[in-house]
């Protein structure tokens, strides 16, 4: 299984940006895709998760970010609206067998894409 994240870059606060994560390989038995992020000097933080069971968001992004998926393309997206400077981080996509906010629940990880939000 491989995950390829893309779409990061520099965005102004209040703007918008969309991240993509394409999965390939033997992914049929996996159940949930998620986004995590890691800001400089901080631990990984859960952002959002998507599965057939539903959608989860962290309190810090709920109402601003939207996670969605395209099953035909095995791709998950993270639409970032009204980003704030504190959203600056490397964003990672992940694939796992459990619908969870916990990093250890996910088995496969993308390489990360840097999002920088300027004020």
N, C-alpha and C positions, 0 to 999 in steps of 0.2 A: 504494500500500500504506500502510495506517495501523495503528499498534499503540497500543492503549489499556491502560495499566497501572493497576491499582487494588489496594486492600487494605492499603496501608501504614497506619501509625499508631503509637501508643505501646503497648509490651508490656513486661511485667516479665521479667527474666531467668528462664529456666526455664519460661516460658509457651509459647505457640504463636501463630502468625500465618500466614495463607495469602495470598499474592499471586497475582493473576491478570493475564494479558495476553491480550487479544483482538485477533486480526489480521483485517483486512478488506482487500478489494481483490484485485488480481491476484497471488495468492500461490502459485499452482499450481506454479511452477518452483522455488520456494525449498524448502530442504532441512532447515534446522536452526533451532531457536529456542533462545535462551539468556537467561540472566540475568547481568548485571554489576552492580557496585555502586561507588559512590564515596563514601568517607567524607570528612568535612571536612578540607581540606588535603592530601588524598591523591589518587593517580592512580586511574583506573578499574581495578577488579579483577574478574577472571572469577569467577563463582560456580558456574554449572551450565549444561549444554547438553543438548538432547534432539533426536534425529533417529531415522530408521529404522535408522541404523547403531549406535545405542546411546545411552548416557548418560555424561556427563562431570561430575565434581565437582572443585572445588578442595579441596585438603587441609584448608583451614580450616573447611569446612562439611560435609565427608563424614561421614556417620553421624548428622548432625543435621537437615540439610535434604534434601528430596526434590522433584525436578522430575518433573512428569507432564504429559500432554497429553490433550486431547479433540479428536480430528480433526473430529468433526461440528460442533463449535463454533469450530474454528480458535483454540483457546485453550490456553495453557500456564500451568501453575500452579507456584508454589514454596511448598511447605509448610515452614515454619520451626519446628522443634521445638527446645526448649532453647536459645533464642537467648541470646547473651551481649552485654554492653554493647559489646564491640568489633565486633559485627555492625551497629551503628548506622551508617546510610548512606542515600543515595538509591539505590534499586534501579531499574535500567533493564532492560527486555526488548528483545531484538533478534532480527532475522530475517535469515538469510543463506543463501548457496548452499553453504557449506562447513561441515563438522562440525568445529568448532575452538574453542580456548580464547582465540584471538587477536581482540581487539576489531576490528581492521581487516578481518576476514573477514566481518563482518556489515554488511548494506547498509541496513537500516531499523531505526529505534530508536523506542521509546516515550518518553513525556515524563518518566518517572521517578516513583517514589512513595517518600515518605520513611518509613523505619522507624527508630524510636527505641526502644532497649532500655534500660530503667532497671534499676539494680542493687538 
